[in-house]
Amino acid sequence: MISSGTQIIGTTRSQIDGNSVHWVTLTIRNNEDTKTLFIGNSDVTVANGLPIDKTSTQTFTIPPGTSLYMVSDSGTHSVSWLRIEHY
């Protein structure tokens, strides 16, 4: 199954598109040209997250039962994602 969407992220962490019982390929695009996005587990912060630079895209392979979270260094941050679930 393939799904996609856009989320508005702020300075409070938010889960990216739920979690799955299957392997998932998740591509995330930071739509902002002045803000940095940070990716990590449920405890992600701007201090410990993996930075996704301004207007860049990163792809992740997510094992079953786990989720990615994101947080921004600024409010109202637009993020797009594409999720491919592998059955």
Secondary structure, 3 states (H helix, E strand, C coil): CEEEEEEEECCCCEECCCCCCCEEEEEEEECCCCCCEEEECCCCCCCCCEEECCCCEEEEEECCCCCCEEEECCCCEEEEEEEEEEC
